[in-house]
Amino acid sequence: MLTEMLLPLAWVATLTAFIFSLLLYLKALMAPASALAPGGNSGNPVYDFFLGRELNPRFGSFDCKYFCELRPGLIGWVLINLALLVQEAELLGSPSLAMWLVNGFQLLYVGDALWHEEAVLTTMDITHDGFGFMLAFGDLAWVPFTYSLQAQFLLYHPQPLELPTASVICLVNAVGYYIFRGANSQKNTFRKNPSDPRVAGLETISTATGKQLLVSGWWGMVRHPNYLGDLIMALAWSLPCGVSHLLPYFYLLYFTALLVHREARDEQQCLQKYGLAWHEYCRRVPYRIVPYIY
């Protein structure tokens, strides 16, 4: 049974990530200085192994980080979820409504990420962070085996879910996805073509780099509206599991900490990059992730 194999598979994935990271570190020792990551060349072997010395290690035309960033972890996550759904059907006769919701919500999220895969090229993971054990472990082991915790919980603790409650949870997820996709699409459209009719009328702030900062639309509501949508969806994924146990909410708590930390890094980098224009943007858009709260 899959549930009996999850822990061994997680150990194998972790070992694979370690060996892969070691190979990448050795490869980076021969890489030119121009290929190194800004923070992965400290001279401390342990630190550089963890963060990654090389920014985008390649074997020929194969970009290791770009491939691992989404595909193995996200696809593995969905496959584990689906296997747990099938196993619940074998045990109970049919999957529960709660299991269907968790699978459906997370399949939508993964499908969206893969459909818009090119957008990952502008993320901090790709543009700034080296590819070391931190990202390799996250992509190959952490994502598939911890992001599927809701489905794992439901297999052992089936939750009765009435249709009205399920409808409310679906609405929560829909609101989160609407904010998440709307904010990301608006940003990506503006980056590709600021003259696009969909974004041409948005208010902007000019910067010393020649780029423009959006100060209206989704990005005039909070500085990181995509993070807000992400967190609302994370809540919706946990709600089908009920409120009797903290475990299904681990992802929400972890992701909140992750996004708050990432937001702080974003703020620091944007301040260095845009200077006075970023101060003006922060004055115009005072809330970071949640309007009127944070």
C-alpha positions in Angstrom: 0.0 0.0 0.0 1.2 3.5 -0.8 0.7 4.7 2.8 3.2 2.1 3.9 5.7 3.3 1.3 5.4 7.1 1.8 8.1 7.3 4.5 10.6 5.1 2.6 9.9 7.1 -0.6 10.5 10.3 1.3 13.8 9.1 2.6 14.8 8.0 -1.0 13.8 11.4 -2.3 15.9 13.1 0.4 18.9 11.0 -0.3 18.5 11.7 -4.0 18.4 15.4 -3.3 21.5 15.2 -1.2 23.5 13.3 -3.9 22.2 15.5 -6.6 23.2 18.6 -4.6 26.7 17.2 -4.0 27.2 16.7 -7.7 26.0 20.2 -8.4 28.3 21.6 -5.8 31.3 19.8 -7.3 30.3 21.0 -10.8 30.0 24.6 -9.5 33.7 24.5 -8.3 34.6 24.5 -12.0 32.0 27.1 -13.1 33.1 30.6 -14.1 32.4 33.4 -11.7 29.7 34.8 -13.9 27.7 31.6 -13.4 27.7 31.7 -9.6 24.7 32.8 -7.4 25.0 36.1 -5.5 24.7 34.3 -2.1 26.3 31.0 -2.8 29.9 31.9 -3.1 30.7 32.6 0.6 33.7 30.4 0.8 32.0 28.2 3.5 31.5 24.8 1.9 28.5 23.8 4.1 26.7 27.1 3.5 27.4 27.1 -0.2 26.3 23.4 -0.5 23.1 24.3 1.2 22.2 27.5 -0.7 23.9 26.5 -4.0 27.0 27.9 -5.6 25.8 28.0 -9.2 22.8 30.1 -10.1 21.4 27.9 -13.0 23.4 24.8 -13.4 23.1 23.1 -16.7 24.1 19.9 -18.4 24.2 20.8 -22.0 20.9 22.6 -22.7 19.2 20.9 -19.7 18.5 23.5 -17.0 18.5 21.6 -13.7 16.8 24.3 -11.6 14.2 25.2 -14.1 13.2 21.6 -14.5 13.1 20.8 -10.8 11.4 24.0 -9.8 8.0 22.8 -10.8 7.8 19.4 -12.5 9.0 16.6 -10.2 7.6 18.0 -6.9 4.3 19.3 -8.2 3.5 16.3 -10.4 4.6 14.0 -7.6 2.3 15.8 -5.2 -0.7 15.3 -7.5 0.2 11.6 -8.0 0.4 11.0 -4.3 -3.0 12.8 -3.8 -4.6 10.7 -6.5 -3.2 7.4 -5.1 -4.6 8.3 -1.7 -8.0 9.1 -3.2 -8.0 5.6 -4.9 -7.0 4.0 -1.7 -9.8 5.7 0.2 -12.2 4.5 -2.5 -11.0 0.9 -1.9 -11.4 1.2 1.8 -14.8 3.0 1.9 -16.3 2.1 -1.4 -16.0 5.6 -2.8 -13.9 8.7 -2.1 -15.3 11.1 0.4 -16.4 14.6 -0.6 -13.6 16.1 1.5 -11.0 14.0 -0.4 -12.5 15.1 -3.7 -12.3 18.7 -2.7 -8.6 18.5 -1.6 -7.7 16.7 -4.8 -9.6 19.1 -7.0 -8.3 22.2 -5.3 -4.7 21.1 -5.4 -4.9 19.7 -9.0 -6.2 23.1 -10.1 -3.2 24.8 -8.4 -0.6 22.5 -9.9 -2.3 22.6 -13.3 -2.2 26.4 -13.2 1.5 26.4 -12.2 2.4 24.1 -15.1 0.2 26.0 -17.6 1.9 29.2 -16.7 5.4 27.7 -16.2 7.2 30.5 -18.0 6.2 32.8 -15.2 8.6 31.0 -12.9 11.5 32.6 -14.8 10.9 35.9 -13.0 10.8 34.4 -9.4 13.5 34.9 -6.8 14.3 31.2 -6.8 15.3 31.4 -10.5 16.8 34.9 -10.7 18.6 35.1 -7.4 19.0 31.9 -5.4 21.6 29.2 -6.2 20.5 25.7 -6.8 21.8 23.7 -3.8 20.4 21.3 -1.2 17.8 23.8 0.0 16.0 24.0 -3.3 16.7 20.4 -4.4 15.3 19.0 -1.2 12.3 21.3 -1.4 11.6 20.4 -5.0 12.1 16.7 -4.8 11.1 15.7 -1.3 9.5 18.5 0.7 6.8 19.5 -1.8 5.3 16.1 -2.7 5.4 14.5 0.8 4.3 17.5 2.9 2.0 19.3 0.6 -0.1 16.1 0.4 -0.7 16.1 4.2 -4.4 16.9 3.8 -5.0 13.9 1.7 -2.9 11.7 3.9 -4.9 12.9 7.0 -8.3 12.3 5.3 -7.3 8.7 4.5 -7.0 7.9 8.2 -9.5 10.4 9.5 -12.4 10.6 7.1 -14.4 13.8 7.6 -18.2 14.1 7.1 -18.8 17.1 4.9 -22.3 18.5 4.1 -23.0 20.1 0.7 -23.6 23.6 2.1 -20.3 23.5 4.0 -18.5 22.2 0.9 -20.0 25.0 -1.2 -18.6 27.6 1.2 -15.2 26.0 1.1 -15.3 26.0 -2.7 -16.2 29.7 -2.6 -13.2 30.4 -0.4 -10.9 28.5 -2.8 -12.4 30.3 -5.8 -11.8 33.7 -4.2 -8.2 32.8 -3.4 -7.6 31.5 -6.9 -9.2 34.6 -8.5 -6.9 36.9 -6.5 -3.8 34.7 -7.1 -4.4 34.3 -10.9 -5.6 37.8 -11.4 -2.6 39.4 -9.7 0.0 37.1 -11.4 -1.6 37.5 -14.8 -1.6 41.3 -14.4 2.0 41.4 -13.4 3.2 39.1 -16.1 1.2 40.9 -18.8 2.6 44.2 -17.7 6.2 42.8 -17.7 5.7 41.5 -21.3 4.0 44.5 -22.8 3.1 47.6 -20.7 1.1 48.8 -23.7 -1.2 45.8 -23.6 -4.8 47.1 -23.4 -5.5 45.0 -20.3 -2.8 46.9 -18.3 -2.2 50.1 -20.3 -4.6 52.2 -18.2 -3.0 51.2 -14.8 -1.3 53.8 -12.8 2.5 53.4 -12.4 5.5 55.0 -10.7 8.7 55.6 -12.7 12.0 54.3 -11.3 15.6 55.2 -11.9 16.1 51.9 -13.7 13.7 52.9 -16.4 11.1 50.4 -15.3 7.6 51.1 -14.0 6.0 50.0 -10.7 2.3 49.2 -10.8 0.4 51.2 -8.2 -3.1 50.4 -9.2 -5.1 47.3 -10.0 -4.3 44.3 -7.9 -0.9 45.7 -7.1 -2.4 48.9 -5.7 -4.4 46.9 -3.1 -1.4 45.3 -1.3 2.2 44.9 -2.3 1.9 41.1 -2.7 -1.6 40.3 -3.7 -0.5 36.9 -5.2 0.6 35.9 -1.7 -2.8 36.8 -0.3 -4.5 34.6 -2.9 -2.0 31.8 -2.1 -2.9 31.9 1.6 -6.6 32.0 1.1 -6.3 28.9 -1.1 -4.1 27.2 1.6 -6.9 27.8 4.1 -9.5 26.2 1.7 -7.3 23.1 1.3 -7.3 22.6 5.0 -10.9 23.2 5.8 -12.3 19.9 4.4 -10.2 18.2 7.1 -12.3 19.8 9.9 -10.8 21.5 12.9 -10.2 18.5 15.2 -6.4 18.3 14.5 -3.7 20.8 13.7 -1.9 18.5 11.2 -4.0 19.5 8.1 -3.2 23.1 8.8 0.5 22.6 8.8 0.8 23.7 5.2 -1.1 26.9 6.0 1.1 27.7 8.9 4.3 26.8 7.1 3.3 28.7 4.0 2.4 31.8 6.0 5.9 31.8 7.6 7.5 31.2 4.2 5.6 34.0 2.4 6.2 36.5 5.2 10.0 35.7 5.0 9.9 35.9 1.2 8.0 39.1 1.3 10.8 40.6 3.6 13.4 39.5 1.1 11.4 41.0 -1.8 11.1 44.3 0.1 14.9 44.4 0.7 15.8 43.7 -2.9 13.2 46.1 -4.3 14.5 48.8 -2.0 18.0 48.3 -3.3 16.9 48.1 -6.9 14.3 51.0 -7.0 15.4 53.3 -4.2 13.2 56.3 -3.8 10.6 54.9 -6.1 10.1 52.0 -3.8 9.7 54.3 -0.9 7.0 56.1 -2.8 5.3 52.8 -3.7 5.3 51.7 -0.1 3.7 55.1 0.9 1.0 54.6 -1.7 0.4 50.9 -0.9 1.1 50.6 2.8 -0.1 47.0 3.3 2.2 44.1 2.4 -0.1 41.1 2.1 -3.4 41.4 3.9 -5.3 44.8 3.5 -5.7 46.7 6.8 -3.9 44.0 8.7 -0.3 43.4 7.4 
